[in-house]
């Protein structure tokens, strides 16, 4: 039987709270970590720039989540139309005990709908 993870104090994280935390991460680059899962030969890499990713993090719409994972981090998928390109960014938010942002991890970036 799986171990039950207690729900974090303060309840579920809303999309609006997640965007506020991501604004904090973009403004304080020490809290933003890019976890690259791609090579420079992949097609999307030529189409999505780092500035488009940052714009998606600050102005994008939360289309999935935030959902809590087994480690206690919040995952969400953001979407933004930037300079004619669709940008989808999957991000994980690691929070402190007081629900302030400890670190935000950019896990995946894509220019097409993730499956």
N, C-alpha and C positions, 0 to 999 in steps of 0.2 A: 504494500500500500504506500502511496506517495505521502511525503511529509507535507503538512499543511503550512503554508506561509501566512503569517498574520498580516492583515491588511494594514498599510502604513497609517500612522496617526495623521489625522487631518483629512482622511478619506481619499476619494478618487481625484486624480489630477485632471482638470478640464483642459480642453484645447486652448482656451484663452490663457490659462496659467502657463501651459507649455510654451506658447508663443512669447509670453513675457520673459520666461526663463531663457529662451533662445536669443532674444534681443540682448539680454545680459551677457550671454556667451559670445555673441558676435562683437559686442562693444569691448569686452575684456577677453582678448585672444588667448590668454593663459588658460581659460576655461574651455576652449574649443579644440578638440582633437580630431584630426582626419584619419580615419582608419581606411587605408586604401586596399581595395579588393580588385584592382584592375591593372591592366598593362597599358602602355601608351599606344599600343597597336589597336586597341578596341575602338570601334566606330564612335561611340558616344563621347569619348574623351576629346575628340576634335570638335564636338558640337557644344559642349557645356564647359564654361569657364568657371574659375573659382569665384569670380565676382557674381556670377549667376547663382551659384550655390549659396553664397552669403545673402543675396537678395531673397532667395527662397526661404532661408532660415528666418529672416526678419519680417518678410511681407507675405510669405506663402500661406496657403490654407491647409489646415490639418485635415487630411482626407481619411486617415485611419488612426485610431487610437485617441489618446494615449492609453496603452495597455501595460500592465505590470508583468514583468517576467519573473522567473524563478529566483533571480539574484536580487530582486527588489528595485531594479531600474525600470524607468518608464520608456517605452518605445512608441514612436509615432512616425507616420509618413506624411510629408508635406508636399504640396504641389504649387508651382508658380509658373506663369507664362512670362519668360524673360527674353526680351529682344527677339521675339518670334519663335523661341525654342521652349518646348515643354520641359520643365525640370522637376523631377521627383527626387526627394531626398529622404532617406530613412535615417532617423537619429535616435540615439539612446541618451536619456537624461539621468545622471546620477545625482541624487539629492542628499543634502545634509539632514540631520535630525530635525532641524527647524524648517524644512522644506525649501531652503535656499539652494541654489545651484552649486554643486560641487564641480561637475564636469559634464560637458556635452560631447558625445562621440558621433561623428558623421560616419555611418556604417556603409551606406550605399548611395550612389548618385546615378541617375539614369535619365534618358531623354524619351523614354517610352514607358507606358504603364507597366509597373512591376507585376509579375505574376505570382 
